[in-house]
Amino acid sequence: MDKTDPAVVAVSKSICGKRIEVPTEKERKALAAMKSIKERVRVLKKRLASLNASGIDENAGEILDLEEELVRLKSEWIKWEARKQEAARERMILLGHQSP
């Protein structure tokens, strides 16, 4: 069984002789970045949970660092989400499903 994410598999559509991939390269780039961020967040949250469960005060600095990193990743996620939405809007315009 192929483990390729079906949301990222490109499909070509022909519009006026021009081939448009769905999702577009911009969308695939954004999706890949978002997937990477999501994986990093999972690791950080797991580490944060284990530090919080330990109850050792010496971990306070690391906990703060992890929480700051999570905030930074959330900000990065929001930027990539906006890029993905803009790329999807561009694709819909090219396909004629949305007005410019």
C-alpha positions in Angstrom: 0.0 0.0 0.0 1.3 3.4 -0.9 1.9 5.7 2.1 1.7 8.9 0.0 -0.5 11.5 1.6 -3.6 11.8 -0.8 -3.9 15.5 0.0 -0.4 16.1 -1.5 -0.6 13.9 -4.6 -0.5 16.1 -7.7 -3.2 15.7 -10.3 -2.8 17.5 -13.6 -5.7 19.5 -15.1 -5.6 20.9 -18.6 -6.9 24.5 -18.8 -6.7 26.1 -22.3 -3.8 23.8 -23.2 -2.0 24.7 -20.0 -1.5 21.9 -17.4 -2.3 23.0 -13.9 -1.3 20.6 -11.1 -3.7 20.1 -8.2 -2.5 20.9 -5.6 -0.1 23.4 -7.0 3.5 23.6 -6.2 2.9 26.5 -3.8 0.2 24.5 -2.1 2.5 21.4 -1.8 5.3 23.5 -0.4 2.9 25.0 2.2 1.5 21.6 3.1 5.0 20.1 3.5 6.0 23.0 5.8 2.9 22.7 7.8 3.4 18.9 8.2 7.0 19.6 9.4 5.7 22.1 11.9 3.1 19.7 13.2 5.6 16.9 13.7 7.9 19.3 15.6 5.0 20.4 17.8 4.2 16.8 18.6 7.8 16.2 19.8 7.8 19.5 21.8 4.5 18.8 23.5 5.6 15.3 24.4 8.8 16.6 26.0 6.8 19.4 27.7 4.4 16.9 29.2 7.2 14.7 30.5 8.9 17.7 32.1 5.6 18.9 33.7 4.9 15.4 35.0 8.4 15.2 36.6 7.6 18.2 38.9 11.3 19.2 39.2 11.8 22.9 39.6 15.1 22.7 37.7 13.2 22.1 34.5 11.5 25.5 34.6 14.0 27.1 32.2 13.6 24.3 29.7 9.8 24.4 30.0 9.8 28.1 29.3 12.0 27.5 26.2 9.7 24.8 24.9 6.6 27.0 25.4 8.3 29.9 23.6 9.2 27.5 20.7 5.6 26.4 20.6 4.4 30.0 20.3 7.0 30.6 17.5 5.8 27.5 15.7 2.2 28.6 16.0 3.1 31.9 14.4 4.9 30.1 11.6 1.9 27.8 11.1 -0.4 30.8 10.7 1.9 32.2 8.0 2.0 28.9 6.1 -1.8 28.5 6.4 -2.2 32.0 4.9 0.2 31.0 2.1 -1.7 27.8 1.5 -5.0 29.6 1.3 -3.7 32.2 -1.1 -2.2 29.4 -3.3 -5.6 27.6 -3.3 -7.3 30.9 -4.2 -4.9 31.4 -7.1 -5.6 27.8 -8.3 -9.3 28.3 -8.1 -9.0 31.5 -10.2 -6.9 29.7 -12.8 -9.4 26.8 -13.0 -12.2 29.3 -13.4 -14.0 28.4 -10.2 -13.5 31.8 -8.5 -13.5 35.4 -9.7 -10.2 37.3 -9.4 
